Amino acid sequence: MIENFGQNIKRLRQKHQITQEDLAIAIEVQKQAISNIERGKSYPSFENLDRIARFFNVSAVDLFGTPAEIEISSTTAILDRIDEYTDKTEHLFRLMHRIDDFSPRQIDGLSDQVHEIMSYFQPYTKINEDGTPETDNNDRPIVRQSKYRQLPIKEINALYNKINTINAYHQTQKNHLQKKMINE
């Protein structure tokens, strides 16, 4: 399995039209490290393995599997997605009927918000003040990891848990007051 790793990284990189240097920058390693990985001369740390998987948004099978295993995994994933998408399609149809109540201006606003949210999950190239992309020494655009990777997820989860605790406390107080009013 591990013997397929380098070839699979190269395949994924080429599929996404990303240079070794772009991938190296995105996962914060030297370009030579990517070259060595693709040639099977070295393997990434667990942290960098996670970064690679997140960058390409792939599973372990996509990174380590043989072409046949990847194909079988893809088929299973497709069947799972069909089941998942059936529910999502039904939900979209319900939303479509609700959107009829929105004005074109509201729909444009929602579209902009969805686009902004989706941009957090895509690799990106920084644009400078002049509107030109940030480039490397060879004038190629520098592709960075998604902004999602930069979000303080642990802090967000901690705040979410605190908010839930506060809400639960308020609900308990509200229920207690309601019971007290009923008993009086």
NORWO-V732623 format. One record per run of one state. SS is the DSSP state (2 for helix, 1 for strand, 0 for the rest). FROM is the first residue (numbers start at 0). TO is the last residue. If there is no record, write none. Layout:
SS | FROM | TO
SS | FROM | TO
This chain:
0 | 0 | 0
2 | 1 | 14
0 | 15 | 18
2 | 19 | 26
0 | 27 | 29
2 | 30 | 37
0 | 38 | 44
2 | 45 | 55
0 | 56 | 58
2 | 59 | 63
0 | 64 | 65
2 | 66 | 98
0 | 99 | 102
2 | 103 | 118
0 | 119 | 122
1 | 123 | 123
0 | 124 | 125
1 | 126 | 126
0 | 127 | 131
1 | 132 | 132
0 | 133 | 133
1 | 134 | 134
0 | 135 | 139
1 | 140 | 140
0 | 141 | 142
1 | 143 | 143
0 | 144 | 145
2 | 146 | 149
0 | 150 | 151
2 | 152 | 182
0 | 183 | 183
